[in-house]
Amino acid sequence: MKLLHKSAFAVCALGLMLSGCGKSEAQKEVDKQAEAIDKSYEAQADVVEALGTNAPDEKAAKQQAQDLRDKGEAIKDDLKDQAKHLDEVPKK
């Protein structure tokens, strides 16, 4: 999970670097990366949910899976919101 957080920060840095090349390209790249991060959380949630099926703690596994999905969605939304402000970064 820490890798995913580092990935999110790397995406922001990439977006800032690309902002000099044009707002729309930077935003597109950040959006693609945000979607990929969300999908990775979704996949992780699917695994947690599948492993918890018919287990004694199935309810807890489903909650953990939903928490992962929510976290992935929140990271994606945050990155996309940050990407909207890339045009505010001074260009050289």
GICORWO-V42563 format. One record per residue. N is the residue number from 1. SS is DSSP state (helix for helix, strand for strand, loop for the rest). Layout:
n=N ss=SS
n=N ss=SS
//
This chain:
n=1 ss=loop
n=2 ss=helix
n=3 ss=helix
n=4 ss=helix
n=5 ss=helix
n=6 ss=helix
n=7 ss=helix
n=8 ss=helix
n=9 ss=helix
n=10 ss=helix
n=11 ss=helix
n=12 ss=helix
n=13 ss=helix
n=14 ss=helix
n=15 ss=helix
n=16 ss=helix
n=17 ss=helix
n=18 ss=helix
n=19 ss=helix
n=20 ss=helix
n=21 ss=helix
n=22 ss=loop
n=23 ss=helix
n=24 ss=helix
n=25 ss=helix
n=26 ss=helix
n=27 ss=helix
n=28 ss=helix
n=29 ss=helix
n=30 ss=helix
n=31 ss=helix
n=32 ss=helix
n=33 ss=helix
n=34 ss=helix
n=35 ss=helix
n=36 ss=helix
n=37 ss=helix
n=38 ss=helix
n=39 ss=helix
n=40 ss=helix
n=41 ss=helix
n=42 ss=helix
n=43 ss=helix
n=44 ss=helix
n=45 ss=helix
n=46 ss=helix
n=47 ss=helix
n=48 ss=helix
n=49 ss=helix
n=50 ss=helix
n=51 ss=helix
n=52 ss=helix
n=53 ss=loop
n=54 ss=loop
n=55 ss=loop
n=56 ss=loop
n=57 ss=loop
n=58 ss=helix
n=59 ss=helix
n=60 ss=helix
n=61 ss=helix
n=62 ss=helix
n=63 ss=helix
n=64 ss=helix
n=65 ss=helix
n=66 ss=helix
n=67 ss=helix
n=68 ss=helix
n=69 ss=helix
n=70 ss=helix
n=71 ss=helix
n=72 ss=helix
n=73 ss=helix
n=74 ss=helix
n=75 ss=helix
n=76 ss=helix
n=77 ss=helix
n=78 ss=helix
n=79 ss=helix
n=80 ss=helix
n=81 ss=helix
n=82 ss=helix
n=83 ss=helix
n=84 ss=loop
n=85 ss=loop
n=86 ss=helix
n=87 ss=helix
n=88 ss=helix
n=89 ss=loop
n=90 ss=loop
n=91 ss=loop
n=92 ss=loop
//
